[in-house]
C-alpha cells in the first residue's frame, strides 16, 4: 500500500522514463504500466492511487513490484501448439524406448 507521507509519488505517465530500457533499446510502453496496475503480472499488481484525475504510483511501489517479480520463477505460458509438439515428442520417445526394450525388435 502506498504511504502518502513517506513515499515519492510519480504520475503513471512518467513511469516508463524511470525504468531501464529493454534489451532492444526501447522503453516499456505506457500501456504495460496500466496493465500492471489493472491486471498485474505474474500474480502481482503494481500499487497505484488516484488523486483528483491523475493516477500515481510511487518509486517504492515500483521497487516492490520489481522485487516481487524477480523473486518468483518465470514460467512462460505454454501455447496449445507448443504443448502439442511436446506431447508428440514425448510419445515418439516412449515409442522408441518401448521398441528398443522389446525382445523381438533386438
C-alpha positions as CSV (number, residue, x, y, z in Angstrom):
1,X,0.0,0.0,0.0
2,X,1.3,3.4,-0.9
3,X,2.0,5.7,2.0
4,X,1.5,9.3,1.0
5,X,3.7,10.6,3.9
6,X,6.8,8.5,3.2
7,X,6.7,7.5,-0.5
8,X,7.7,9.6,-3.5
9,X,4.7,9.8,-5.8
10,X,5.1,9.6,-9.6
11,X,2.4,10.1,-12.2
12,X,1.8,6.9,-14.2
13,X,2.7,8.7,-17.4
14,X,6.2,9.3,-16.2
15,X,6.9,5.7,-15.1
16,X,8.3,4.5,-18.4
17,X,11.1,7.2,-18.2
18,X,12.0,5.9,-14.7
19,X,12.5,2.3,-15.9
20,X,15.5,1.0,-17.8
21,X,15.2,0.4,-21.5
22,X,14.5,-3.1,-22.8
23,X,17.4,-5.0,-24.5
24,X,16.3,-3.7,-27.9
25,X,16.7,-0.1,-26.6
26,X,13.0,0.7,-26.5
27,X,11.2,1.8,-23.3
28,X,8.4,0.0,-21.6
29,X,5.1,1.2,-23.2
30,X,2.7,3.1,-21.0
31,X,0.0,0.5,-21.7
32,X,2.2,-2.1,-20.0
33,X,2.3,0.1,-16.9
34,X,-1.5,0.5,-16.9
35,X,-1.8,-3.3,-17.4
36,X,0.4,-3.9,-14.4
37,X,-1.9,-1.7,-12.3
38,X,-5.2,-3.1,-13.5
39,X,-4.4,-6.8,-14.1
40,X,-1.0,-7.3,-12.7
41,X,1.8,-9.5,-14.0
42,X,2.7,-13.0,-12.7
43,X,0.2,-12.7,-9.9
44,X,1.4,-9.3,-8.6
45,X,-0.1,-5.8,-9.2
46,X,1.6,-2.5,-9.3
47,X,0.2,-0.4,-6.5
48,X,-1.4,2.9,-7.6
49,X,-3.7,5.6,-6.2
50,X,-5.8,8.2,-7.9
51,X,-5.8,11.7,-6.6
52,X,-8.1,14.0,-8.5
53,X,-8.0,12.9,-12.1
54,X,-4.4,11.7,-12.0
55,X,-3.2,8.1,-11.2
56,X,0.0,7.8,-9.3
57,X,2.3,5.1,-8.2
58,X,5.5,5.6,-6.2
59,X,9.2,4.8,-6.7
60,X,8.9,2.5,-3.7
61,X,5.9,0.7,-5.2
62,X,7.9,0.1,-8.4
63,X,10.7,-1.3,-6.3
64,X,8.3,-3.7,-4.5
65,X,6.7,-4.7,-7.8
66,X,10.1,-5.4,-9.4
67,X,11.4,-7.4,-6.4
68,X,8.3,-9.5,-6.2
69,X,8.5,-10.4,-9.9
70,X,12.2,-11.3,-9.6
71,X,11.6,-13.5,-6.6
72,X,9.2,-15.7,-8.4
73,X,10.3,-18.2,-11.0
74,X,9.5,-17.2,-14.6
75,X,7.1,-19.7,-16.1
76,X,6.3,-19.0,-19.7
77,X,2.8,-19.9,-20.8
78,X,2.7,-23.0,-23.0
79,X,0.7,-22.4,-26.1
80,X,-1.6,-25.1,-27.5
81,X,0.7,-25.7,-30.5
82,X,3.8,-25.8,-28.3
83,X,2.2,-28.2,-25.9
84,X,1.1,-30.4,-28.8
85,X,4.7,-30.6,-30.0
86,X,5.9,-31.5,-26.5
87,X,3.3,-34.3,-26.4
88,X,4.2,-35.6,-29.8
89,X,7.9,-35.6,-28.9
90,X,7.2,-37.4,-25.6
91,X,5.1,-40.0,-27.4
92,X,7.8,-40.5,-30.0
93,X,10.4,-41.1,-27.3
94,X,8.2,-43.5,-25.4
95,X,7.6,-45.5,-28.6
96,X,11.4,-45.7,-29.3
97,X,12.1,-46.8,-25.7
98,X,9.4,-49.5,-25.8
99,X,10.5,-50.8,-29.2
100,X,14.1,-50.8,-28.0
101,X,13.3,-52.9,-24.9
102,X,11.2,-55.5,-26.7
103,X,13.0,-58.8,-27.4
104,X,11.5,-59.3,-30.8
105,X,12.9,-55.9,-32.0
106,X,16.5,-56.7,-30.9
